[in-house]
């Protein structure tokens, strides 16, 4: 069975994060919401897996072909590292227009 057909549950979560990352990065930076906190789980789960990611994921994450899950997890962790706030519900991938209640 080839690698694409043999997905682990963690791969499925990471695949979702990769797809969301592509949508998020497509939004101009000044209009982009903060990175969603739910990416932490997928990134932490695979941050030590040294297997290569699928080529399509490497491209989406702007990594070289053959990059590992370690490299992919770093992209997510780096996008979250300096954040001081969380996205509002419904505020992904673009900042929603709403009044700040704080």
N, C-alpha and C positions, 0 to 999 in steps of 0.2 A: 504494500500500500504506500503511495507516495505521501510526502509531507503535507500537501494541500488537502488530501482526503482525511488525514489523521489529525484532527484538531483536538487539543486538550481543552477542558473548560476554561483554563486561564487564557488560552489563545482566543477564545470567543470574546471574553471580556476585553482583551487587549485589542482585538479587531474592532470592536465597537468604539473604543477610545481613539484608535487610529482614524476611523471614519469621522468621528466628531472633531478630531484635531484638524482634519482637512477642511471641514466646514468652518471652523473657528478661524483658521488662518486665512481663509478666503475673504473674511471681513476686514476692511481697512483697520489698522491698529487703533486709531483714535475712536473708532466706533465699536470695537471688540469688547465683549464682556470680559471680566476676569476669567482666567482658566477655571473650569469647574472642579470642585473638590473631589468629585467621584473618580477623577483620573488617578488620584493617589493610590487607590487600591490596586488597580491593574499594574501601575508602575512598580509598586513595592513587591507585588507577587512575583514579578518577572525580573527584578533588578539584578539577580545573580545568575540568570540563565544565559549561558554563553553560546547557545545554538543560534544559527543565522535565522533572521526573520525572512518572510517572503519578500521577494524583490519589490512588489508593489508597495508594501508597507515602508520599505527603505526609501522609496521615491517620495511617498507622501510626507514622511518625517524629515525629508531632505538629508538623508544619510547615504553613504556610499553603498553600492550593491555588496551584499555579504555582511552588512552590519548585523550585530547580534541583538538579542532582546535587552542585554545590558545597555547597549547604545540607545535603543528605543526608549527604555525606561528613563534614561538620563534626559532625553528630550522633554518628557512629561514632567519630571521632577524639576528641571530647570525652569519650565514655564510656570510652575507653581511656587518656586522658592521665595521670591521677593514679594509675593502678594500679602497685603495687609487686610483684605476684606474678601468676602465670598460673593458670588453672583447672586442676584435676586432670583426668585423663582420665575421662570419664563424669560430670563435675561441671557439666554444662550442661543446662538453664538454672538449675537449683537446686543449691545446695551439697550434695554427697553426704556422708553420715555415714561418716567414716573416721578412722583414727588418723593424725596427722601424723608422718611419718618423719623430719622435719628436726630 
